[in-house]
Amino acid sequence: MNPPETAGQDNPYASRKKAYYTLVILTIVYSFNFIDRQLLAILQESIKADLALSDAQLGLLTGFAFAVFYVTAGIPIARWADRSNRRNIVALSLFIWSFMTAISGMVQNYIQLLLARIGVGVGEAGGSPPSHAIISDIFGPNERASAIGFYSMGVSIGILFGFLAGGWLNEFFGWRVAFMVVGIPGIILAIIVRFTITEPVRGLNEQRQDSDTVVPLRDVLALLWSRRSFRHMALGAGLNAFAGYSTSNWIASFMIRSHGMTTGELGTWLALTIGLGGAVGVFCGGLLADRLARRDQRWYLWLPSLAGFVCVPFMVAIYLVPNAYTSLLLGIVPGILFNIYLGNVIATTHGLVGLRMRALSSAILFLIINIIGLGLGPWSTGLLSDFLQGSLGTDSLRYAMLYLLPAIMFWSACHFYLAARTLRADLAAAPS
């Protein structure tokens, strides 16, 4: 272990300005991740009409097919990141998913679009786990949830611009142009990442000695599975993501079908309620948890539990009120609270494992989140909507979301509460 003064001299991130620059650039990268991912949600009604698709096909396209390849590629990429240069992996991944987004505008049928979205999923798999590991090496344990909370604003910023740009581009130029316009800037950003971000020294910020030993996947899985807090936390995160992804992927279709809104106006509303609101929620959630956790570490999980319980009545009301604007205004509260869990869960997971396990532990966590949330969420909602269509017509999506999503969010909040019960003991038992 290096003494503090030597660590400071050898640390490329001894300057806080450099640390904040890297955090901002990685957050922008994460924003592009969700712009490219969320774009499909605001465009899917136009795509459905153009390619003659069902709700189940749309749910598969935005959910399960994407998620399967996202999480399958995520584990080997995270293994690579735990032993190699993480900055280069982020830059390469960003290039791949941006390129695949751009060519999504050229497809002629469902299979071609499905293959393009699978390419986006494979590329995006290399974005977050290496970025999480970089941030955890730049920022210490007492500010890590805040830093990852800031990074996680990329989800909401991406949703904001995905809805806003996608809605208006679709209205004036069509869905194909929207894909191409959004994909190309990510290729430029990949070059900026490669040549302006420096790979940090692992563990230097925490005065922990790094080892070159590569930890086997089974050992990381065994460690995480042995922690009861992680099991409940991961399930709570997956169920929270089920409700969040289902909402963000289907809310535009619900408002168009049940309230007759146009994509331009709707994109602006959703950009503000889900995008801007979510950015405020996820950043403030990490910041508040870091402060409250100085008194009790269980606040890292108590806070997402509380947010989940508060969301439920608002989620019910969104689908029952008769007025479109009242529904959108009610959506502000879930929009702010949906992603409060994200920075806290990632930071807590990193606190449970060793230095060379961080990218892989993020990938395992994201596997659970994305299989349950991104994979099953939109697809299940689409299937239920198709099932209800015969009896409910255009309101089938409204009731599919009403029956499914508030109950799932309540279930999620219960698991976060249960995870907090063993959190302090599990953090104390983390490998050095």
N, C-alpha and C positions, 0 to 999 in steps of 0.2 A: 504493500500500500504506500502510495506516494504521500509525502507530507503536503500540507495545504499550499505552501509557497511554490513547491515544484509542480504540483497539480495545476496551479494557476498559470505557470509559465508554459506548460505543455498543452493546456486546454485551448483549442481553437475557439471555444465559446466563452472564454474568460470575459469578453466584452458582452454586456447585456444587449447592446445594440445588435450585435451579430445574432444572438439567440432570438431576439424578437423578430429580426428580419426572416430568419429561417422559419419560425413559427407562422408568420404571416404568409410566406410563400407556400408552405405545406397546407395551410388553411385554404388558400386559393386553389391549390391542386384538388383538395377534397371537395371544394365547391364545384369544380368542373366534373368531378366524379358524379355528383348528384344532379347537375344540370343535364348531363348526358343521360342519366338514368331517369330523371323526372320528366324530361321532355316528352317521353312517350305517353305519359298520363294525360296531358292536355291535348295531345294530338290524336288519341286513340279513337275518338268518335269519328273523326275524318278518315282515319285509316280503316276503321271498321266498315264504313260505307264504301270506301274505294276498293278494298280487298274482299268485301263480303264475309266478315268474320263474326263468330259468336262471342258472347261474354266469356265463356270458358276458354276459348282460344286467346282472347285478350288477357285474361288472368294468367294463363300459362306463359304468354309472351312477356308480361311485365313481372311475373313472379317466379314460378317453379323452375322453368327452363333456364332463366337467367341465374337463379340462385344456385342450382345444382352445379353449374360450371364455375360460378363465382367461388363457391366454397371448396369445390374439388381442386381447383388450381391454387386456392389460398394456402393450403397446408404446405405443399412443396415449395412455394415461393417464400413463405415465412421461414421454413427451414434454411433456405438459401440466404435470407436476410439475416438470420442469427449468426451466420458465419462469414458474411461477405459485405460488400459496400452497399449500404441501404439506399443512399442517395441515387446511385445508378439504377437500382431496381425501380425506384419511384419514377424516375425520368422515363425509363423504357416502358413501364406500364402505362403511364399517361399518354405516351405516343400511340401505343396500340389501341387503347379504348377510344381515343379521340379520332383516330383514323377509321375505326369501325363504326363510330357514330356518323361520320361524314358520309360513308358509303351506304348507310341505312336509307338515305334519301334516293338511292338509285334502284332499290329493289322493285321487283315486278309481281311478287306473290308472297304468300304467308311463309313458305319454307325459307325463301331468301331472307326475309326480314328476321325470322327466327334465328337463322345462322349468323346474321349480322349482330343481333343482340347477344347471342352466345359469345361472339368475339369481344363485345363490350364487357361482358361479365368476366371473361378470362383476363382481360387487361386490367379491369378495376380490382381484381383480386390482389394485385401487387401494389396497390396504393396505400391502404390504411395500416396493415401490420408493420411494415418497415417505418412508416411515418410515426406510428405510436412509439416504436422503440427509439427512434431518433429523439423525439420530444422527451421521453423518460430519461434519456442520458443528458439532455440539456438543462432540464429543470428538476429540482430536488423534490423529495417526497411531500414536503409541506405546501408546495405550489403546483404539484403535478396535476391534480384534478382541475385546477383553474386553467392550466395550460392546455390540457386535453379538452376541457370544456370549450376553450377558445377555438381550438382546432375543430372541434365537433360542430361549431357554428357553420362549418362548410356544408353540412347537411342542409341546414335551413337556407343559407345563402344560395346554394345550388337549387333548392326547391323554388326559392323566390325568382331567380332568373330563368329557371326552366319554365315555370308557369307564365312569367311576364313575357319573355322573349318568344316562347313557343306559342302562346295565345295570339299575340299580335302578328307574328310571322305567318302563322297558319291562316289568319283571317285575310291577310293581304297578298301572300305569296303561295300558300299551300304548305302541306306538311313535309313535302320532299325538300323544299328549300330550307325549312326550319332545321332539319337534321344537318344539312351541309354547312349552314351558317354557324351553328353551334359547335360542330366538330373541329373545324379548322383552327380556331385560336388555341385549342389544347395542344396542338402539335408545336406551336411556337412556345408555349409555356414549358413544354418538356425540355426544350433547349435551354431555357433560363434556369430550370432546376439543375440540369447537368453541370452548368458552368458557373453558377453563383452560390450554390449550397456546399458546405464542407461537411464531410462525414465526421461525427463526434467520436470521442474516445469513450468506450463503454465503461460505465460505472464511475468515471472520474469525478463527476459532480457530487456523488455520494461518498467519495473516499473509499470505494469498494474495489478490491483487486479483481480484475477480469481474468478469466481463464480461457484458453483456446479450445478447451474440451467442448465438443459438440454434444449436447444433451439429447439422448434418443427421444423420439416422439412418445414412445410408450411411457417413459419416465415423467414427461411433462403431463401427459394425460392422467397417469396414476396420482401425481401430486395434486392436480386440480380436483380430480374426483374424490380424493381423500378429504377435501375441505368441504364441509357441509355448507358453509356460507357460499362457496362458489356454485355448488349445485343449485341451490335456491336462487342465487343471483342470476345465473345464466338462464334458468327457466323463466324467471321474472322478466329478464331483458328480452328474451325471445317472444314472450306473450305481449309485452309492451310494443315490440316491433310489429307483431301481427296486427295489432290495432292501428298503429301509426302508418305502416306501409299500405294497409288496406284503405285507410282514409285518404292518404295522399294519392294513391293510384286510382281511386274510384270516385272521389268527391266531385271532380270536374264532370264526370259522366252523370252522376246523380243530379247535379245542378242543371245540366243541359237538358236531361230527360224530364225531370220532375218540375223544373221551374223555367225552362225555355231560355236560359241565358246564352249569350254568344261567347265564343272563346276569348275574344279580346278583353271584354269587360270582366269576365270570370277570371281570366289569368291575372289581371291586376288585383282583384280582390284576394285571390288565393296567395299571390305573392306577398301581400301584406299580412294576412292572417296566419298562414302556415309558414311562409318563408321568414318574414321579419320577426313575427312572434316567436317562431321556433328558435331563431338565432339568439334572441334575448333570453329565452328560457334555458337553453343548453349552456350558455356562458354563465349566466347568473346562478344556475344550478351548481356548476363546478365551483364557482367563487364562494357561494354561500356554504357549500359543504366543507370546503377547506377551512373556513373560519369556524363553523360549528364543530368540526371534527377535532379542533384543538382541545375542546372540552370532552368530547366523546366520539370516538371513531365510527360508532354506529350510525352517525348522521349521514355518512356516505350512502347508506341504504335506506335509512328512515325517510330521507327527503324524496327519493323516487317513489317510495310507498305512499307517502302522503299525497304527492302529485297525482298518482294513479287514482286514488279514492276520490279526489276532488274532480277529476275529469269525468267520471261516470255520469252524473246527472246532466251535464252539459252535452255529452255525447248522445244521450237519449233524446234531449230536446231538439237537437239539430235536425233530426229526421221526422219530427212530429209537427213542428210549426208550419203554418201554411204559406208564410211569406219568405221569399228568397233572401232578402236582405237581413231579416231577423235570424235566419238560419246561418248566414255568413258571420253575423256579429257574435252569435253564440259560439261559433267555431274559434273565436279568438282565444278562449281559455284553454281548450285542448291543444290549440296550435302552440301556445306558449309552454304548456306542461308536458307534451308528448315526449320530448327528447331530453328532459332533465336527467334521466337515468344515465345517459350515454357516457359523459365524461367521468362520472363517479364510478361506473362499472368498469371501465377500461383502467382507470388509475388504481382501483382496488385490486383488479386482477394482476396488474404488474407488481403490486405490493405483496402478493401471495407467492411469487415465483422468483427464481434467480436471474442474474443479468443476461445470460445466454438463452433465456426462455421467453423473453418478453415478446418478440415478434410472433413466435409460435403460439404463445398463450393468447395473444390477440386474435390470431387466426382461428384457434379453437373456439374462442368466445364468439367470433363472427360467424363461424360455421353454425353454431347453435342459433344465434340471432337470425341468421339469414335463411336457414332451413325452415325454422318455425315462422319467422316474421315475413321475410320477403318471398319465400317459397310457398308456404301454405296460406298466408294471409290473402293476397289478391286473388289467387286461384280459387280458394274456398269461397270467397265472396262472390266471384263470378259464377261458380257452380250453383250456389244457392240462388242467385239471381235468375239463372236459366231455369232452375226447378220451379221457382215461384212465378215465372212469367205467364204460364198458362192461366193462372187465377188472378194475378195482379196487374198484368200488362206492363205499361211503362213504369209503374211504381214498384216493380219487382226488386230493383236495385235498392230503392229506399228501404224496404223492409228486410232485405238481406243484410244490409249494414246495421239496421236497428236491432235485429235479433242477435247478431253475432258479436259486434264490436264492443259495446259497453260491458257485456259479460266477460269477454276476454281481458279487458283492461282491469276489471275488478279482481280477476284471478291473478293477474300479474302483480298487482299491489300487495296481495297476500304473500306471495313468494318473496318479495323484497323485504317485507316485515320479518318473515321467518329467517331470511339470510342474515339479518342484523343480529340475531340472537347469538351466533357463534363467531361473528366477525373479529372481535378483538383477540380471541384465542387463536384463530387461524392466522391473523397477521403476525402475531408474536412467534408463531411456529414457522414462519417463512424461511427458506434457505438463505444463507448470507451471501 
